[in-house]
Amino acid sequence: MKKLKINAAENGCPFVFITADKDIDRKGFEGGSWGQLQSIKKGIGYTYN
């Protein structure tokens, strides 16, 4: 989320519309372990003129 907001601010867009918010559980062959969750967020930066 922070990266999306920074990229939007660099392009002069004060708003970010989140289009996808997905959590991927990256459990391995041997089972789950701590810290194996990856969050993928996609969005569109926009402004009103």
C-alpha positions as CSV (number, residue, x, y, z in Angstrom):
1,M,0.0,0.0,0.0
2,K,2.8,2.4,0.8
3,K,4.5,1.9,-2.6
4,L,1.1,2.6,-4.3
5,K,0.7,5.8,-2.4
6,I,4.3,6.9,-3.1
7,N,3.9,6.3,-6.8
8,A,0.6,8.1,-7.0
9,A,2.1,11.1,-5.1
10,E,5.1,11.2,-7.5
11,N,2.6,11.4,-10.4
12,G,0.6,14.2,-8.7
13,C,-2.4,12.0,-7.9
14,P,-3.8,12.6,-4.4
15,F,-6.2,9.6,-4.6
16,V,-5.6,5.9,-5.1
17,F,-8.4,3.5,-6.1
18,I,-7.5,-0.1,-5.0
19,T,-8.5,-2.5,-7.8
20,A,-7.1,-5.8,-6.2
21,D,-6.1,-6.8,-2.8
22,K,-4.9,-10.4,-2.7
23,D,-3.1,-12.4,0.0
24,I,-1.1,-15.4,-1.1
25,D,-0.3,-18.1,1.4
26,R,3.2,-19.3,0.5
27,K,3.3,-22.6,2.4
28,G,6.0,-24.9,1.2
29,F,6.1,-28.6,0.6
30,E,6.8,-29.4,4.3
31,G,3.9,-27.3,5.6
32,G,3.4,-23.7,6.7
33,S,5.8,-21.6,8.6
34,W,5.7,-18.1,10.1
35,G,6.1,-15.1,7.8
36,Q,5.1,-16.9,4.6
37,L,2.2,-14.6,3.6
38,Q,2.6,-12.3,0.6
39,S,0.1,-9.4,0.1
40,I,-0.4,-8.1,-3.5
41,K,-2.2,-4.9,-4.0
42,K,-2.9,-3.1,-7.3
43,G,-4.5,0.3,-7.8
44,I,-5.0,3.3,-10.0
45,G,-3.9,6.8,-9.0
46,Y,-6.3,9.6,-10.0
47,T,-7.1,13.2,-9.5
48,Y,-10.0,15.6,-10.1
49,N,-9.6,18.5,-12.5
